[in-house]
Amino acid sequence: MAITRAHRPTPALAAFAGLAAADLYATATSPRGPARAGKPLLMPVLAAHVLQRSPAPPRALLAGLACAAVGDTALLWDRNRRALLTGMAAFLGTQVSYTAGLTARLGAVRGLRARPRRAVAAFAAWGAVNAALAPALDRELRLPVAGYSLALAAMGAAALGVGARWPRGRCRSSPRTR
């Protein structure tokens, strides 16, 4: 199989791999503090890889990566309640962007209509986790955590609706391509 532009590694992907390795090391040795300063660079570098690969990348993906960069930056100060809530709001934007992409670009709703049990399972898991988690949370965090986790459940359901479809063809392990 020939390596096409869409499959060729980019300099940004190599930079992402290096930054990710450095961040994993920093997390293992010093979960907080200046060692984690590279964390907010991960998503912009990944966005650069997407832009290098595709002349017209999905806007929802780029928006999600931008929101994740803001969330990563805010969570550098995760012991501060305002920073925690700011990070949570930014990552909410990430989940909403990805859900929009899965829905508009890959037909997640169509897939869930064909297999509604997948959505029921995702939202039942959300309810069970929140019921168990809520009593352990401060009162002012219960609603933000429930809202953010609902967005995670919606994105998970959308991903389950998509199945093995990819924007540029089918997954190699898909039964339809064997």
N, C-alpha and C positions, 0 to 999 in steps of 0.2 A: 504494500500500500504506500503510495506516495504521500509525503508530508506536505500538506497544503498550508497556506498562510494561516488558516483558522486553527491548525493543530500545532504550529511551530511555537516553541517557547519564545518569549520576548525578554528583553533586558529587564523590564519591570517585573516579570515573573521571577527572575533570578533575584532581584532586589527584595521582592516579597519573601522568598524563601529564606534569605539571609536575615531579614528583619524578624520573621516569625521565629527562627531558631534563636536569635538573640533575645526575643521577648520570652520565649519559653524558659531559657536559661535564667533570665532576670526574675521571672515568676517563681522559679524553683529556689533561687537563692535569696531573693528579697521581694516578697509579694507587693510591697508598697515602697514608695519613695522614688528618688531620681532614677534608679535603675530601670524603671518602667516608662521612661520618657519616650521611648521609641514606639510604644503601643499605638498612639494616635496616627502614626505614619502608615500603619498596615493597610487600612482601607483606601487611602488615596493612592498608594502604590498599586494596589489591586485594581483600582479604577483605571490607572494608567495602563495596566496590562490589557484591560477590556478595550480601552480606546485604541491601543496599538493593534489589537487583533481584528477589530471590526470597524468599518467606516461608519456604521450606523448602529451603535449598541443600544440595547433596550434602555429607555429613559428611567423606567422603574428600577432597574438594577443600579444605575448610576446614582439615583436619588437615595436608594437604600444604603449604598456604600457611603455616601456623604453623611447621612444621618448616623451611621455607625461610627464614623470618624468623630463626630461631635460627641456621641455617647462615650466612646473610649476616652476622649479628653476629659469629659466631666467626671468619669469614674476614677480618674487619677486621684481625686479628692473624695473617695467614696465614704469616708467617715463623717463627712459633712452632709447633713440631711438635704439641703438645697441641691448640692452637687449630685447626690444620689437620685433625687427626683428629676433633675435635669437630664441625667444620663438615661433614666428610665423613659422619659418623654422622647429623647432622641432615638432610642432603640425602638420605641413604639412606631416612630416614623419609618424606621427600617422595616419592621414587620408589615406595616401597611403598604409600603412600596413593593415589597416582595410579593405580598398577597395580590396586589393589583397586577403585577407582572404575570403571576401564575394564572390569574383569572382572565386577563385580556389577551395575553400573548399565547398562552398554552391551553386554554379551554378547560380550566379546573372545574368550573360550574357544570359543564357538560359531563365531565367524568363523575362528579358527585351525584348528578341526577341518575346516572346509570348504576352507581353503587352508593346509595345513600348511607349505608351502614358505616362507611368510612368516616363520614362527617359526624354521625351519631357517636361513634367511638371517640373521636377527637374531643368533642364537646362534653361527653360524659367523663372523660379523663380530666378535663379542665375543671368540671364541677367537683369531682372527688378530691383533686389536689387542693383546690381552694377551700373546700370544707375542712380539710385536715390542716391546712396551713394558716388560715385566718386567725384561729385562737392564739397562735404563737406570735402574731404580728402586733406592733403598736397600732392603735386604732386609726391614726392618721395615715398609715401605710396600707391598710386593707383595701381601700377602693383603688388606689393606684396600682397595687400589685394585681388585684383582680382584673382591672382593665388591661394592663399590659399582658398578663397571662392569657386573657381572652384573645388578644391579637395574635399571640403565639399559637393558640389553638386554631384560630382561623387560618393562619398561614400553614400550619400542619395539615389541616383538612384540605386546603387548596392543593398542597403538594401531593396528598393522597389522591386527590381528584385527577391530577396530571398523570400519575403513574410513571411509566418509563419513557414518556415523550420528552424530546429535547427540542429546542427552537430550530435547530438546523438538521433535522432528521430524526432517526430513532436510535435509542440506546442499543448497543451491540447485543446485549443480553435479552432484548425484547423478543418474545416468541414470533412476532410478525416478521422479523428480519433474518431469522435462521434459515 
